[in-house]
Amino acid sequence: MSENATTEKIKGARVGTVESEARDKTRKVVISYLAKHPKYGKYIKRRTVLNIHDEGNESRTGDIVEVAPCRPISKTKSWRLVRVVEQRSKLRVD
């Protein structure tokens, strides 16, 4: 009963969209969610912006990726790329 490596759950993993690929081995990933306002009860769009480590420069802007927490790599980078869930980028140059 062996599990496939792509389906295993990683503790603390999140799914988000790559917003920027301007730096080498670093991506800016946005995780969007809805939060209920404490007083009025209306749902408000919120987002978390993470700088992630992408060792192989695999992801591109617009891709949906899975990220997981790791040891601090730099001042702002404490997340790493687990896998590219869906390639949504328009222009793919490999």
C-alpha positions in Angstrom: 0.0 0.0 0.0 2.4 2.7 -1.2 1.3 6.3 -1.7 2.2 8.3 -4.8 4.6 11.2 -4.0 2.3 13.7 -5.7 -0.7 12.9 -3.5 1.0 13.0 -0.1 0.0 15.7 2.3 2.6 18.1 3.5 2.0 19.8 6.9 1.2 23.5 6.5 1.1 23.4 2.7 -1.0 26.1 0.9 -2.0 26.7 -2.7 -1.6 30.1 -4.3 -1.0 31.9 -7.6 2.4 33.2 -8.8 2.3 37.0 -9.1 5.9 37.8 -9.9 9.0 36.0 -11.2 11.3 39.0 -11.4 14.1 37.5 -9.1 16.2 34.4 -9.7 15.0 31.4 -7.6 12.4 33.5 -5.9 8.7 33.9 -6.6 6.0 36.1 -5.1 2.9 34.0 -4.4 -0.6 35.4 -3.5 -3.0 33.3 -1.5 -6.5 34.9 -1.7 -9.3 34.1 0.7 -12.6 35.6 2.1 -12.9 36.7 5.7 -16.1 37.7 7.5 -16.2 41.2 8.9 -16.5 41.0 12.7 -19.2 43.6 13.1 -21.1 43.7 9.8 -20.8 40.1 8.7 -20.0 40.9 5.1 -17.3 38.9 3.4 -14.2 40.8 2.5 -11.5 39.8 0.0 -8.1 39.3 1.8 -4.8 38.0 0.5 -1.5 36.8 1.9 1.7 37.5 -0.1 4.6 35.1 0.3 8.1 35.1 -1.1 8.9 31.5 -1.9 12.1 29.6 -2.9 11.9 28.0 -6.4 15.3 26.3 -6.8 14.8 25.2 -10.4 12.8 28.3 -11.6 10.0 25.9 -12.5 7.0 28.3 -12.0 6.0 31.2 -14.1 3.6 34.2 -13.6 0.0 33.0 -13.4 0.8 29.4 -12.4 -1.1 27.8 -9.5 1.5 26.3 -7.1 1.6 24.5 -3.8 4.0 25.9 -1.2 5.2 24.7 2.2 6.9 26.3 5.1 10.6 25.7 5.6 13.6 27.1 7.5 14.3 30.8 6.8 16.3 31.2 3.6 16.5 34.9 3.7 14.9 37.9 5.6 11.6 37.5 3.8 11.8 33.9 2.4 10.5 31.1 4.7 8.5 29.1 2.1 9.5 26.7 -0.6 7.8 25.4 -3.8 6.4 21.9 -3.5 4.9 21.5 -7.0 3.3 23.4 -9.8 -0.4 22.4 -9.6 -1.5 24.0 -12.9 0.4 25.9 -15.6 -1.7 28.9 -16.4 1.0 31.1 -17.9 0.4 32.3 -21.4 3.9 32.3 -22.7 6.0 29.3 -21.8 9.7 29.6 -22.7 11.7 26.5 -21.8 
